Each structure stands twice: as structure tokens, then as C-alpha cells.
Amino acid sequence: MNRNIIDGLRGPQGGLSKAAVRSILPYGDAFLFVDSVSYLTESEAVAQYHIPESSDLIDAHFKHVSMMPGVLMGEALAQAGIVLIHYRSEFEEETDVVASTVSQMRFKSPALPGDTLEARVSIKAINRLGARLTGNSYVNGREVLAATFDLSFIKRKNLIEHISQHAS
């Protein structure tokens, strides 16, 4: 995926719909934590995820209280970052962008079913092997998560080969 293709997926307001996000991220609906992207430049992205009232992951997290698992809030932030990286980078081959390091992740407040999580990410450093990003997630302007994390770029054929070697 490259910038020209992603620009072609933008809606009239310049954002990306869930269908557009689906075509960028290599995940099925059950693991898609970005519903839309409202802002996207070469260095920043703002994405939204509406937390469902009920889902297997949320319902199983704590049986006595419903809230989005913190690790999934981090995943939503990373997925917003992956959209940003695909917009910023011109990969020669099909390339997957995977999380490789989480330097810091601070959970500041819960995100609840029915809330809309807004993930804001920016690139701090990037080279041909990967990128370092920082981001924050908010619910109604209240910060719920802050993180610094690294994403690595892996050619899809190499990723498939690596996984198949360990599947035996």
C-alpha cells in the first residue's frame, strides 16, 4: 500500500472509512481496532475506535466490570501507527508492519463500552527497517493511554516463511 492508493481511499472530508482501513490493515474484523481515520499526514494520524457495548474480548476481561483491556487500547494505537507508516513509506514489496518494542505504555484511565477511543500517533524516527512512534489515546478529551513504541518492517514472504518454520 502506498500514499497514492491511500489518498484514493479518502472520503470527501479527507478521512478514511472502516472499509478503507480494512484495505490497509491486514486484520480480520475481530482484531480491527480502528474504525476510521479522521486525520492523516506524513507524520501524524488520528484514528477512532468505537468500543462495542459487548464483545467476547471485553466480556471476558473482567467478569465484574466491563472495560476495554489496556493491551487492546495499545493495539488500537499501534494500528493507527501502522496506517500512518503505510501512508509515509513506499515499500518495494508487500510488507507487514509489526510491533517490535514497547518502550513505555502508561494506562491513565479506563475506556468503557460505548466510548469512542481516539488514538493520536506521530513518527519520532524512521528508517528502512522500522520506526519509533509516540502516541496518546483519549476518550472525550480525557487521556487514557500514553505510549512510545517501535514498529518493524518485514517483507510478507519472509514473515510467512518465518512463521511456517515455527509452526511445526
URVEN-V313442 format. One record per residue. PHI is phi in whole degrees, -180 to 180 (* if undefined). Layout:
phi
PHI
PHI
This chain:
phi
*
-135
-57
-62
-66
-64
-59
-69
-89
-65
-83
-60
-90
93
-90
-115
-80
-62
-62
-66
-61
-57
-77
-92
-88
-88
-117
-79
-56
-66
-121
-101
-114
-132
-92
-162
-125
-94
-146
-153
-128
-68
-125
-143
-143
-128
-126
-123
-140
-84
-75
-66
-62
-152
-158
-57
-69
-70
-65
-90
-65
-128
-74
-98
-156
-94
-158
-72
-58
-57
-63
-77
-64
-64
-63
-61
-64
-63
-65
-62
-64
-67
-59
-59
-64
-64
-72
-78
-102
-111
-84
-73
-125
-59
-130
-100
-111
-125
-68
-121
-149
-116
-76
-147
-148
-119
-92
-107
-165
-74
-115
-110
-54
95
-74
-109
-87
-110
-104
-118
-127
-142
-86
-99
-155
-152
-145
-71
-98
176
-148
-108
-126
-124
-163
-140
-120
-135
-128
51
82
-91
-70
-115
-157
-133
-153
-125
-150
-112
-118
-108
-103
-128
-60
-56
-62
-70
-64
-62
-62
-63
-66
-65
-67
-94
-81
-72
